[in-house]
Amino acid sequence: MTVVVFLWLTFSFSSNAAEQQPVRFYAWGGSAEVNAYIEWASTELAAEHGIALEHVRVADISEAVTLLLAARPDEPVAIDLLWINGENFAALKQANRLLGELPRQVPNAVNLREDLNWQNDFGTPVDGYELPWGIAQLQLIVRSSRLETGQTILAPSQLLALAQQTPGRFSYPKPPSFHGTSWLKALAFQLLEQPEQLLEPAPQHAAEVLAPLWRYLDQLHPLLWRGGEEFPVTAARQRQLYNQGVVDNSVTFNPNEVAALQQQLKLAPDAVSVSLGSRALTNFHYLAVPVASQRQQAALQVIQFFLSAAAQQRKADPSGWGDPSVVRIDESQARLFPSHPEPHVSWNHALEQGWLARYQR
């Protein structure tokens, strides 16, 4: 009898230990709403799937990418899941550091929306090495008094005209911050005579290709906040300036953010979102599993959860994160403008270095 009890207790302990499988999720930790959502997911995963999801908060996911690239290919790593996209994904894919065939291994991938062009990530084919879990679209936040009733597009020429009418009232985040570089990319798509060039790797004569962008900014900068000699260091800082009445615009990469922040009383009620030009810069944030992770199956289960209707509905709720769903759910809050993709990842360097050389002397 004693032996039986001992065996039962041993089995129960081992089973419980297996059920509480830890997964270290390296993800951006710079938003209270995002952190709260991941904390909710952690609770759900523990209760429903016995997974202990640990949110390792990073300022930039490149920190995790550096760790993965520094390790030997066969060396186990303490990173089980990544929130990733763009040049960080390209670097890990090229180095063969990511687990492949994710659509086959994550059943909920079949529920991804057919209208989303997520198979290319900043010009790099996804090829099954990551799956999207949210949508990002660059939108301008503008004081409604500066716009016509019902206006949804602010072309670069219209922005310049507004800046001329109200000097010192507009600005944009300073590159190479994420939102600042995105602002440059969005403008480049609108101003280049052949914007399709941005979808190919940046050529040797990238500065010549970008000449229309620099000419436009040369006109715009003297009309901006502080004469274009200083820029908000982040989008969050610019939103503070907006709420304080210092400037009349801000930027967001979350199509639901205006409604969400206004509902949370974190954004002035006169803010509306518009597209910078006829099409808006759009990308996706993805989830990926390092090939050297020792907990791949548990990490795949976490992706399965994040792509569930319940998790995507919760993520899209404007009372929280408000991040649009990538699966088919009833989500009336999302406001997506017609889109264009991100430029090839190589344009980031050309844009950032060109901007810094020209405007930060």
ChimeraX attribute file (.defattr): number of C-alpha atoms within 10 A of each C-alpha:
attribute: neighborCount
match mode: 1-to-1
recipient: residues
	/A:1	6
	/A:2	7
	/A:3	8
	/A:4	9
	/A:5	10
	/A:6	11
	/A:7	12
	/A:8	12
	/A:9	12
	/A:10	11
	/A:11	12
	/A:12	12
	/A:13	12
	/A:14	11
	/A:15	11
	/A:16	11
	/A:17	12
	/A:18	12
	/A:19	17
	/A:20	17
	/A:21	17
	/A:22	18
	/A:23	27
	/A:24	18
	/A:25	23
	/A:26	24
	/A:27	23
	/A:28	18
	/A:29	18
	/A:30	12
	/A:31	11
	/A:32	10
	/A:33	16
	/A:34	18
	/A:35	17
	/A:36	14
	/A:37	18
	/A:38	20
	/A:39	15
	/A:40	13
	/A:41	19
	/A:42	19
	/A:43	16
	/A:44	17
	/A:45	19
	/A:46	16
	/A:47	13
	/A:48	10
	/A:49	16
	/A:50	19
	/A:51	22
	/A:52	20
	/A:53	25
	/A:54	17
	/A:55	18
	/A:56	16
	/A:57	14
	/A:58	14
	/A:59	10
	/A:60	16
	/A:61	19
	/A:62	15
	/A:63	12
	/A:64	20
	/A:65	20
	/A:66	13
	/A:67	12
	/A:68	23
	/A:69	14
	/A:70	10
	/A:71	13
	/A:72	11
	/A:73	14
	/A:74	10
	/A:75	11
	/A:76	14
	/A:77	17
	/A:78	17
	/A:79	23
	/A:80	25
	/A:81	28
	/A:82	24
	/A:83	22
	/A:84	27
	/A:85	22
	/A:86	22
	/A:87	18
	/A:88	18
	/A:89	27
	/A:90	19
	/A:91	15
	/A:92	19
	/A:93	20
	/A:94	10
	/A:95	12
	/A:96	15
	/A:97	24
	/A:98	23
	/A:99	18
	/A:100	19
	/A:101	13
	/A:102	20
	/A:103	15
	/A:104	11
	/A:105	15
	/A:106	18
	/A:107	15
	/A:108	17
	/A:109	20
	/A:110	13
	/A:111	14
	/A:112	19
	/A:113	14
	/A:114	11
	/A:115	8
	/A:116	13
	/A:117	14
	/A:118	23
	/A:119	16
	/A:120	16
	/A:121	27
	/A:122	25
	/A:123	20
	/A:124	17
	/A:125	14
	/A:126	20
	/A:127	15
	/A:128	16
	/A:129	23
	/A:130	29
	/A:131	28
	/A:132	27
	/A:133	24
	/A:134	21
	/A:135	21
	/A:136	18
	/A:137	26
	/A:138	27
	/A:139	30
	/A:140	25
	/A:141	22
	/A:142	21
	/A:143	19
	/A:144	17
	/A:145	11
	/A:146	13
	/A:147	16
	/A:148	8
	/A:149	8
	/A:150	9
	/A:151	13
	/A:152	17
	/A:153	19
	/A:154	20
	/A:155	18
	/A:156	17
	/A:157	13
	/A:158	14
	/A:159	16
	/A:160	20
	/A:161	14
	/A:162	17
	/A:163	22
	/A:164	17
	/A:165	11
	/A:166	14
	/A:167	17
	/A:168	19
	/A:169	20
	/A:170	27
	/A:171	25
	/A:172	25
	/A:173	25
	/A:174	22
	/A:175	21
	/A:176	19
	/A:177	15
	/A:178	14
	/A:179	21
	/A:180	20
	/A:181	21
	/A:182	24
	/A:183	21
	/A:184	22
	/A:185	22
	/A:186	24
	/A:187	21
	/A:188	23
	/A:189	26
	/A:190	19
	/A:191	21
	/A:192	16
	/A:193	12
	/A:194	11
	/A:195	14
	/A:196	10
	/A:197	16
	/A:198	24
	/A:199	17
	/A:200	13
	/A:201	14
	/A:202	20
	/A:203	14
	/A:204	9
	/A:205	9
	/A:206	16
	/A:207	16
	/A:208	11
	/A:209	18
	/A:210	20
	/A:211	14
	/A:212	17
	/A:213	21
	/A:214	20
	/A:215	11
	/A:216	16
	/A:217	18
	/A:218	14
	/A:219	13
	/A:220	22
	/A:221	21
	/A:222	16
	/A:223	23
	/A:224	23
	/A:225	21
	/A:226	15
	/A:227	16
	/A:228	18
	/A:229	11
	/A:230	16
	/A:231	18
	/A:232	20
	/A:233	16
	/A:234	19
	/A:235	20
	/A:236	16
	/A:237	14
	/A:238	24
	/A:239	24
	/A:240	18
	/A:241	17
	/A:242	22
	/A:243	19
	/A:244	12
	/A:245	13
	/A:246	15
	/A:247	21
	/A:248	26
	/A:249	24
	/A:250	26
	/A:251	26
	/A:252	19
	/A:253	20
	/A:254	22
	/A:255	25
	/A:256	24
	/A:257	26
	/A:258	24
	/A:259	21
	/A:260	22
	/A:261	18
	/A:262	16
	/A:263	14
	/A:264	12
	/A:265	10
	/A:266	13
	/A:267	19
	/A:268	17
	/A:269	15
	/A:270	13
	/A:271	21
	/A:272	20
	/A:273	26
	/A:274	25
	/A:275	23
	/A:276	25
	/A:277	22
	/A:278	15
	/A:279	18
	/A:280	25
	/A:281	25
	/A:282	25
	/A:283	26
	/A:284	24
	/A:285	17
	/A:286	22
	/A:287	25
	/A:288	27
	/A:289	26
	/A:290	26
	/A:291	22
	/A:292	21
	/A:293	22
	/A:294	15
	/A:295	20
	/A:296	17
	/A:297	16
	/A:298	22
	/A:299	27
	/A:300	22
	/A:301	18
	/A:302	24
	/A:303	26
	/A:304	16
	/A:305	20
	/A:306	22
	/A:307	26
	/A:308	23
	/A:309	18
	/A:310	12
	/A:311	18
	/A:312	23
	/A:313	20
	/A:314	21
	/A:315	24
	/A:316	25
	/A:317	18
	/A:318	21
	/A:319	16
	/A:320	19
	/A:321	23
	/A:322	26
	/A:323	27
	/A:324	28
	/A:325	26
	/A:326	26
	/A:327	23
	/A:328	16
	/A:329	16
	/A:330	10
	/A:331	14
	/A:332	8
	/A:333	16
	/A:334	20
	/A:335	15
	/A:336	19
	/A:337	20
	/A:338	12
	/A:339	16
	/A:340	16
	/A:341	22
	/A:342	24
	/A:343	27
	/A:344	20
	/A:345	21
	/A:346	18
	/A:347	21
	/A:348	21
	/A:349	13
	/A:350	17
	/A:351	24
	/A:352	19
	/A:353	14
	/A:354	16
	/A:355	20
	/A:356	13
	/A:357	10
	/A:358	11
	/A:359	14
	/A:360	9
	/A:361	6
